[in-house]
């Protein structure tokens, strides 16, 4: 029997998970290869994005699968609940902030996978939110969670499922390269992230208030003489799920607004550069009786957008 989970043991208790460590190494190696390839091409890559991917993304996976949460998840429900929330919400946010799609080769396997027809269906706005919600509820209100307590293979499958379904929503919202329909602009994304925050609160509320015990027999059979009872443990786990999901939603929303601001600045720079080119002085035809300075072509004569087209048509 494990000793009582205290703050000191919560910080010092760790165990090695070779499968999780291998997955982290593969993801980190692939990301590092992408950064190195970009630098060899003479292009820079933001250090903040690398830090987000490694520290917040991969670091969260390590904490969820190898810290005291993994040590005590078979004795108490609430560490398992926190573990799952970290994999479903926080780790995908860190991975997406690292912008791995920005490093992927245009003709590489990752780009082909995320732009395939099945991926576009699963990442379609609201569909991905419902997939995440269904994934969470399936974990807790089917025999799935209990089976994960009996089998390491099932537990790892569940963890991989939570991480992947979380990425289905977060990655397109922060990258969006060929993953979202054209109408899903940054204001729409911000609204969808806010709505998704409401969806994310549902599993925690249901677990916290449900009369159905989640793996209650398993936890009751552990013979603990310390910590909360089975029902109190489940309520605590549901409350932590709700709190963490809402806490993650705030930086997610801030990140979407930051991407929106950067995209607007980039468009403004591109427009300024194009106007500078298009407003270059045009020499008057030879023999033309045109007083004053050189002629300047109006911007709408070369604009390819809807406004320019209507201006040329006189509408």
C-alpha positions in Angstrom: 0.0 0.0 0.0 1.3 3.4 -0.9 1.9 5.9 1.9 -0.4 8.9 2.3 -0.2 11.4 -0.5 1.2 14.6 1.1 2.5 17.7 -0.6 6.1 16.5 -0.1 5.3 13.1 -1.7 3.3 14.8 -4.4 6.4 16.7 -5.5 9.0 13.9 -5.0 7.1 10.8 -6.1 8.0 9.9 -9.7 8.1 6.7 -11.8 9.5 6.0 -15.2 7.1 5.2 -18.0 9.2 3.9 -20.9 6.4 4.2 -23.5 5.6 7.8 -22.6 9.2 8.7 -22.5 9.8 7.2 -25.9 6.7 9.2 -27.3 8.1 12.4 -25.8 11.5 11.7 -27.3 10.0 11.1 -30.8 7.9 14.2 -30.7 10.8 16.3 -29.4 13.2 14.9 -31.9 10.8 15.5 -34.8 10.3 19.1 -33.7 14.0 19.7 -33.2 14.7 18.4 -36.7 12.1 20.8 -38.1 13.8 23.7 -36.3 17.2 22.7 -37.5 16.0 22.3 -41.1 14.5 25.8 -41.0 17.7 27.3 -39.7 19.8 25.6 -42.3 17.5 27.3 -44.9 18.4 30.6 -43.4 15.1 31.2 -41.6 14.6 32.0 -38.0 12.2 30.3 -35.6 10.8 32.0 -32.4 12.4 30.7 -29.2 9.0 31.2 -27.5 7.4 28.6 -29.8 10.1 26.1 -29.1 9.8 26.7 -25.3 6.0 26.3 -25.5 6.3 23.0 -27.3 9.0 21.6 -25.1 8.0 23.0 -21.7 4.3 23.3 -21.8 3.5 20.6 -24.3 6.1 17.8 -23.8 6.6 18.8 -20.1 2.9 18.4 -19.4 2.9 14.9 -20.9 5.9 14.0 -18.7 4.1 15.3 -15.6 0.9 13.6 -16.4 2.4 10.2 -17.1 5.4 10.0 -14.7 4.8 12.3 -11.7 2.9 11.5 -8.5 -0.3 11.7 -10.5 0.8 8.5 -12.2 2.1 7.0 -9.0 -1.2 7.5 -7.2 -3.8 7.2 -10.0 -4.6 3.6 -9.1 -5.2 4.5 -5.4 -7.1 7.7 -5.7 -9.5 8.9 -8.4 -8.6 12.6 -8.3 -4.9 12.2 -9.5 -6.2 10.1 -12.5 -8.8 12.9 -13.3 -6.1 15.6 -13.2 -3.8 13.4 -15.3 -6.5 13.1 -18.0 -7.3 16.8 -18.0 -3.7 17.7 -18.5 -3.4 15.3 -21.4 -6.7 16.4 -23.0 -6.4 20.2 -22.6 -3.1 21.6 -21.4 -0.6 19.4 -23.3 -2.4 20.0 -26.7 -2.3 23.7 -26.0 1.4 23.7 -25.5 2.0 21.5 -28.5 -0.2 23.8 -30.7 1.6 27.0 -29.4 4.8 25.5 -30.7 3.2 25.5 -34.2 4.5 22.2 -35.4 2.6 22.6 -38.7 4.7 25.7 -39.4 7.8 23.5 -39.3 6.4 20.6 -41.3 7.5 20.1 -44.8 4.7 21.0 -47.3 4.9 17.6 -48.9 5.7 15.7 -45.7 3.7 13.0 -44.0 2.4 15.4 -41.2 1.1 17.9 -43.7 -0.6 15.2 -45.8 -2.1 13.7 -42.6 -3.6 16.9 -41.3 -5.0 18.0 -44.7 -6.6 14.6 -45.5 -10.3 14.3 -45.8 -10.8 12.4 -42.5 -8.7 15.0 -40.6 -10.8 17.9 -42.1 -14.0 16.2 -40.9 -12.7 15.7 -37.4 -11.2 19.2 -37.1 -14.3 20.9 -38.5 -15.5 23.6 -36.0 -17.9 22.2 -33.4 -17.3 18.6 -34.6 -13.9 18.6 -32.9 -15.5 20.0 -29.7 -18.1 17.3 -29.7 -15.5 14.6 -30.3 -13.5 15.9 -27.2 -16.7 15.9 -25.1 -17.7 12.4 -26.3 -14.2 11.1 -25.6 -14.2 12.4 -22.0 -17.7 11.1 -21.2 -16.8 7.7 -22.8 -13.8 7.4 -20.5 -15.7 7.9 -17.3 -19.1 6.4 -18.0 -18.2 3.2 -19.7 -16.0 0.3 -18.5 -13.1 2.1 -20.3 -11.7 3.8 -17.2 -11.9 0.7 -15.0 -10.2 -1.3 -17.7 -7.4 1.2 -17.8 -6.8 0.6 -14.1 -6.4 -3.1 -14.7 -4.3 -2.9 -17.8 -1.3 -0.7 -18.7 -2.0 -1.2 -22.4 -5.6 0.1 -22.1 -4.3 3.0 -19.9 -1.8 4.1 -22.5 -4.4 3.8 -25.2 -6.7 6.0 -23.2 -4.0 8.6 -22.6 -3.1 8.7 -26.3 -6.8 9.1 -27.2 -7.2 12.0 -24.8 -4.1 13.7 -26.2 -5.1 13.2 -29.8 -8.7 14.3 -29.4 -7.5 17.4 -27.6 -5.2 18.3 -30.5 -8.1 18.0 -32.9 -9.6 21.2 -31.6 -6.6 23.2 -30.3 -4.2 22.7 -33.2 -6.5 24.1 -36.0 -7.6 27.1 -33.8 -4.0 28.2 -33.3 -2.5 27.1 -36.7 -5.4 26.9 -39.1 -3.1 26.1 -42.1 -5.5 24.3 -44.5 -7.4 22.8 -41.6 -10.3 25.2 -41.2 -12.9 26.5 -43.7 -12.3 30.0 -45.0 -15.2 31.5 -43.0 -13.5 30.5 -39.8 -11.8 33.8 -39.3 -10.0 34.8 -36.1 -13.2 36.4 -34.6 -15.1 33.2 -35.3 -12.3 31.2 -33.7 -12.4 33.3 -30.6 -16.2 32.6 -30.3 -15.6 28.9 -30.9 -12.9 28.8 -28.2 -15.3 30.5 -25.7 -18.0 28.0 -26.6 -15.6 25.1 -26.3 -14.8 26.3 -22.8 -18.4 25.7 -21.9 -18.2 22.2 -23.4 -15.1 21.4 -21.5 -16.8 22.1 -18.2 -19.4 19.4 -18.8 -17.4 16.3 -17.9 -16.2 17.8 -14.6 -19.7 18.8 -13.6 -21.1 15.4 -14.5 -18.4 13.5 -12.7 -18.7 15.8 -9.6 -22.5 15.5 -9.4 -23.2 12.1 -10.8 -24.7 9.4 -8.6 -22.9 6.8 -10.7 -19.6 5.8 -9.1 -16.6 5.9 -11.5 -14.5 2.8 -10.7 -15.8 2.9 -7.2 -15.3 -0.8 -6.5 -11.7 -0.6 -7.6 -10.9 2.3 -5.4 -12.8 0.9 -2.4 -10.9 -2.4 -2.8 -7.5 -0.6 -2.3 -7.9 -0.6 1.4 -6.7 3.0 2.0 -6.8 4.2 5.6 -6.0 7.8 4.6 -7.4 10.4 2.2 -11.0 11.1 1.2 -13.6 8.4 0.9 -14.6 7.0 -2.5 -17.5 9.5 -3.0 -15.6 12.5 -1.7 -12.6 11.4 -3.9 -14.9 11.4 -7.0 -16.4 14.8 -6.1 -12.9 16.2 -5.6 -11.7 14.8 -8.9 -14.7 16.3 -10.8 -14.2 19.7 -9.2 -10.5 19.6 -10.2 -11.5 18.6 -13.7 -13.9 21.6 -13.9 -11.4 24.1 -12.4 -8.5 23.0 -14.6 -10.5 23.0 -17.8 -11.7 26.5 -17.2 -8.2 27.7 -16.2 -6.8 26.3 -19.5 -9.6 28.0 -21.5 -8.3 31.5 -20.5 -4.7 31.2 -21.9 -6.2 29.4 -24.9 -8.5 32.4 -25.6 -5.6 34.8 -25.0 -3.5 32.8 -27.5 -6.2 33.0 -30.1 -6.5 36.8 -29.7 -2.7 37.0 -29.9 -2.7 35.1 -33.2 -5.5 37.4 -34.4 -3.4 40.5 -33.6 -0.3 39.0 -35.3 -2.3 38.1 -38.4 -3.8 41.7 -38.6 -0.3 43.2 -38.3 1.0 40.9 -41.1 -1.9 41.9 -43.4 -1.3 45.6 -42.6 2.4 45.2 -43.5 1.6 43.4 -46.7 -1.0 46.0 -47.7 1.4 48.9 -47.0 4.1 47.2 -49.0 1.7 46.7 -51.9 0.4 50.2 -51.8 4.0 51.5 -51.8 4.7 49.5 -55.0 1.4 50.5 -56.7 1.7 54.2 -55.9 5.1 54.5 -57.5 5.1 57.5 -59.9 4.1 56.8 -63.5 5.8 58.8 -66.3 3.4 60.7 -68.5 3.2 59.6 -72.2 5.5 61.5 -74.5 3.9 64.7 -75.8 1.1 64.6 -73.3 0.1 68.1 -72.0 0.0 67.2 -68.3 1.0 69.9 -65.9 2.3 69.3 -62.5 4.0 66.2 -61.0 4.2 62.7 -62.5 1.0 60.7 -62.8 0.1 58.2 -60.1 -2.0 55.2 -60.7 -5.0 54.8 -58.3 -4.7 51.8 -56.1 -8.0 50.3 -57.3 -6.7 49.8 -60.8 -4.4 47.0 -59.7 -6.2 45.7 -56.6 -7.3 42.1 -57.0 -9.8 42.2 -54.2 -13.6 42.6 -54.1 -13.3 46.4 -53.4 -10.9 47.0 -56.2 -13.0 45.1 -58.7 -16.2 47.0 -57.8 -14.3 50.3 -58.0 -13.2 49.5 -61.6 -16.7 48.5 -62.5 -18.1 51.8 -61.1 -20.2 50.3 -58.4 
